[in-house]
């Protein structure tokens, strides 16, 4: 009886749920400030050559130089406000729910859930976060895509709130959740891969005996996680991007659904176009994963030192 009581007491103290949600959002927003230009390049390349095999941008470097030449230095940060709002909604919900479920599924002695449970937790957290963050995602895709269009075809959103208001007024409130299903499907793939592979990679690195629980370990685990996520999620991501940026043609949408996007991309642009922009995708996702988890780990560490252990 006494041993059971000691075991219950041995479970480490953790931060409140509200702090977990807050730290999740702040970590994602901090990472976005650094990687927003890469997100812009990724979106432009996924839309490049839409409907044909002629690509607007040949390489990531070509895309960057074209954006700088045509839109100026500030052009590479187009859509930053939408990127920050996406993190404040999507990442706050995603990482907050993941952290809470992860702790709930851990044993009293601190033993973490197995790999398959981590994947299930990641998918649940990702789908929920994606639904909450879809309006900001729609605004982000449209704002980052605007500069590639002729001036008379641009939407001209000045910031994320202007985009959300205009989309609601001009196209209806349901348009804010356009592409919600592929966005949630992408989030399921991304989070199953990213969150579970991060936890698994970190655990494997620590078990190897060559790493301690420090920034180097977090960095290596994050880079592995980012690579796995990139390979798995690119085809779903291009579906999401195309649907959220599509226009009405003769009163009909460009694409009927996600399967229609996949079919048209493969038929008109080639099968490997589903992985169009692999380099900027990983260049964006890798560092964003690294920075998000490093910020999150450091905030949790300092909170534990100054508030839980004091």
C-alpha positions in Angstrom: 0.0 0.0 0.0 2.8 2.3 1.0 4.8 1.3 -2.1 1.8 2.2 -4.3 1.5 5.6 -2.6 5.2 6.2 -3.2 4.8 5.3 -6.8 1.9 7.7 -7.3 3.9 10.4 -5.6 6.9 9.7 -7.8 5.1 10.8 -10.9 6.8 14.1 -11.9 5.0 17.4 -11.6 4.0 18.9 -14.9 2.9 22.3 -16.1 -0.8 23.2 -16.4 -2.6 22.4 -19.6 -3.0 26.1 -20.4 0.8 26.5 -20.3 1.2 23.5 -22.6 -1.1 25.1 -25.1 0.6 28.5 -24.8 4.1 27.1 -25.2 3.0 25.1 -28.2 1.7 28.2 -30.0 4.7 30.4 -29.0 7.1 27.7 -30.2 5.4 27.4 -33.6 5.2 31.2 -34.0 8.9 31.7 -33.1 9.9 29.1 -35.7 7.6 30.7 -38.3 9.5 34.0 -38.1 12.6 32.2 -39.3 11.1 30.0 -42.0 8.3 32.1 -43.5 10.4 32.8 -46.7 10.8 29.0 -47.2 7.1 28.6 -46.8 6.5 31.2 -49.5 8.9 29.4 -51.9 7.3 26.0 -51.2 3.8 27.4 -51.9 5.0 29.1 -55.1 6.7 26.0 -56.4 3.7 23.8 -55.7 1.5 26.2 -57.8 4.2 26.6 -60.5 3.3 25.1 -63.8 -0.3 24.4 -62.7 -2.1 22.6 -65.4 0.9 22.0 -67.6 4.5 20.6 -67.5 6.1 24.0 -67.9 7.2 25.1 -64.5 7.4 28.8 -63.5 10.3 28.2 -61.3 13.1 25.7 -62.3 14.7 25.4 -58.8 14.3 26.8 -55.3 17.1 29.3 -55.9 15.4 30.4 -59.1 12.2 31.0 -57.1 14.0 33.0 -54.4 15.8 35.2 -57.0 12.7 35.8 -59.0 10.7 36.8 -55.9 13.5 39.2 -54.7 13.8 40.7 -58.2 10.1 41.2 -58.8 8.7 41.8 -55.2 11.7 43.2 -53.3 13.2 42.0 -50.0 9.9 42.4 -48.2 8.3 40.1 -50.7 9.9 37.0 -49.2 7.9 37.7 -46.0 4.6 38.0 -47.7 1.9 36.3 -45.6 3.8 36.4 -42.4 0.7 37.6 -40.4 -1.2 34.6 -41.8 1.7 32.3 -40.9 1.7 33.6 -37.3 -2.0 33.2 -37.0 -1.8 29.7 -38.3 0.7 28.8 -35.7 -1.3 30.5 -32.9 -4.3 28.4 -33.8 -3.1 25.2 -35.4 0.1 24.6 -33.5 -1.3 25.7 -30.2 -4.1 23.2 -30.5 -1.9 20.4 -32.0 1.0 20.5 -29.6 -1.2 21.2 -26.6 -3.5 18.2 -27.3 -0.5 16.0 -28.1 1.3 16.9 -24.9 -1.8 16.3 -22.7 -2.6 13.0 -24.3 1.0 11.9 -24.3 1.2 12.5 -20.5 -2.2 10.8 -19.9 -1.1 7.7 -21.8 2.2 7.5 -20.0 2.5 5.1 -17.1 2.9 6.3 -13.5 6.6 5.6 -13.5 7.1 7.9 -16.5 7.3 5.2 -19.1 6.1 6.8 -22.4 3.5 5.2 -24.7 4.6 2.8 -27.4 5.2 3.9 -31.0 1.7 3.1 -32.3 0.0 5.0 -29.4 2.3 8.0 -30.2 1.2 7.8 -33.8 -2.5 7.7 -32.8 -2.0 10.6 -30.4 -0.3 12.6 -33.1 -3.0 12.0 -35.7 -5.7 13.0 -33.3 -3.9 16.2 -32.3 -3.1 17.0 -35.9 -6.6 16.6 -37.2 -8.1 18.7 -34.5 -5.5 21.5 -34.9 -6.0 21.5 -38.7 -9.7 22.1 -38.4 -9.1 25.0 -36.0 -6.3 26.4 -38.2 -7.9 26.0 -41.7 -9.1 29.7 -42.0 -5.5 31.0 -41.4 -4.2 28.3 -43.8 -6.5 29.5 -46.6 -5.4 33.1 -46.0 -1.7 32.0 -46.0 -1.9 30.1 -49.2 -3.7 32.9 -51.0 -1.4 35.7 -49.7 1.8 33.8 -50.6 0.4 32.9 -54.1 -0.6 36.5 -54.9 2.7 37.8 -56.1 3.0 35.3 -58.9 -0.2 36.6 -60.6 -0.6 39.5 -63.0 -1.5 42.7 -61.1 -5.1 42.7 -62.3 -5.6 39.1 -61.0 -4.2 39.6 -57.6 -6.5 39.4 -54.5 -4.4 42.1 -52.7 -5.0 41.1 -49.1 -3.2 43.6 -46.9 -2.9 41.3 -43.8 -4.5 38.1 -42.5 -7.5 39.8 -40.9 -8.2 41.7 -44.1 -8.0 38.4 -45.9 -10.4 36.6 -43.5 -12.9 39.5 -43.6 -12.8 39.8 -47.4 -13.1 36.0 -48.0 -16.1 35.9 -45.7 -17.7 38.9 -47.4 -16.9 38.0 -51.0 -17.1 34.2 -51.0 -19.0 33.3 -47.8 -17.9 32.1 -44.4 -17.7 28.4 -45.5 -14.8 29.3 -47.9 -12.7 29.8 -44.8 -12.8 26.1 -44.4 -12.3 25.3 -48.1 -9.9 22.3 -48.4 -10.6 21.4 -44.8 -10.6 17.7 -45.5 -7.2 17.6 -47.3 -5.9 19.9 -44.7 -6.9 17.5 -41.9 -5.7 14.5 -44.0 -2.3 16.3 -44.4 -2.2 17.0 -40.7 -2.9 13.4 -39.8 0.0 12.3 -42.1 2.3 15.1 -40.8 1.6 14.6 -37.2 1.7 10.8 -37.3 5.1 11.1 -38.9 6.4 14.3 -37.2 5.4 14.0 -33.6 5.7 10.2 -33.3 9.0 10.0 -35.2 10.4 12.9 -33.1 9.5 11.2 -29.8 10.8 7.8 -31.2 14.0 9.4 -32.6 14.7 11.3 -29.4 14.2 8.1 -27.3 16.4 6.1 -29.6 19.2 8.7 -29.5 19.0 8.8 -25.7 19.0 5.0 -25.5 22.1 4.8 -27.7 24.2 6.3 -24.9 25.8 8.9 -27.2 23.4 11.7 -26.5 22.1 13.5 -23.5 18.7 15.3 -23.2 20.1 18.6 -24.6 19.8 20.8 -27.7 22.0 18.6 -29.8 19.7 15.6 -29.1 16.6 17.7 -29.9 18.2 19.0 -33.1 19.1 15.5 -34.4 15.7 14.1 -33.5 14.0 17.0 -35.2 16.0 16.6 -38.4 15.1 12.9 -38.6 11.5 13.7 -37.9 11.4 16.4 -40.6 12.8 14.1 -43.2 10.2 11.4 -42.5 7.4 13.9 -42.5 8.5 15.5 -45.8 8.6 12.2 -47.7 5.2 11.1 -46.4 3.2 14.3 -46.6 4.1 16.1 -49.9 1.4 14.6 -52.1 -1.3 15.5 -49.6 0.2 19.0 -49.1 0.0 19.8 -52.9 -3.7 18.8 -52.9 -4.3 21.2 -50.0 -2.4 24.0 -51.6 -4.2 23.7 -55.0 -7.7 23.5 -53.5 -7.2 26.5 -51.1 -5.8 28.7 -53.9 -8.3 27.6 -56.6 -10.7 30.1 -58.3 -14.1 29.6 -59.8 -14.0 29.1 -63.6 -17.4 29.8 -65.4 -19.1 29.4 -62.0 -17.4 26.0 -61.3 -14.4 25.3 -59.1 -11.1 24.3 -60.7 -11.1 21.0 -58.8 -14.0 18.9 -57.5 -12.1 17.3 -54.6 -8.7 16.0 -53.5 -8.8 13.0 -55.8 -9.5 15.3 -58.8 -6.4 17.3 -57.9 -4.2 14.2 -57.8 -5.6 12.9 -61.1 -5.1 16.3 -62.9 -1.6 16.8 -61.5 -0.5 13.3 -62.5 -2.1 13.5 -65.9 -1.0 17.1 -66.9 2.2 17.6 -64.9 3.6 14.0 -64.3 3.6 11.6 -61.3 6.6 13.1 -59.7 5.0 16.6 -59.7 3.3 15.4 -56.5 6.7 15.9 -54.9 7.2 19.2 -56.7 9.3 21.5 -54.5 10.8 18.8 -52.3 13.8 20.9 -51.5 12.0 24.0 -50.2 9.4 21.8 -48.5 12.1 20.0 -46.4 14.1 23.2 -46.1 11.0 24.7 -44.5 9.7 21.7 -42.6 13.1 20.6 -41.3 14.1 23.9 -39.7 10.5 24.6 -38.5 10.4 21.2 -36.8 13.9 21.8 -35.3 13.1 25.3 -34.1 9.6 24.5 -32.8 10.7 21.6 -30.7 13.9 23.4 -29.5 11.8 26.4 -28.4 9.2 24.1 -26.8 11.8 22.1 -25.0 13.6 25.2 -23.7 10.3 26.8 -22.5 9.3 23.7 -20.7 12.8 23.4 -19.2 12.7 27.0 -17.8 9.2 26.7 -16.6 10.1 23.5 -14.7 13.2 25.2 -13.1 11.5 28.5 -12.1 7.9 27.4 -11.4 7.7 23.6 -10.6 11.0 23.0 -8.8 11.2 26.3 -6.9 
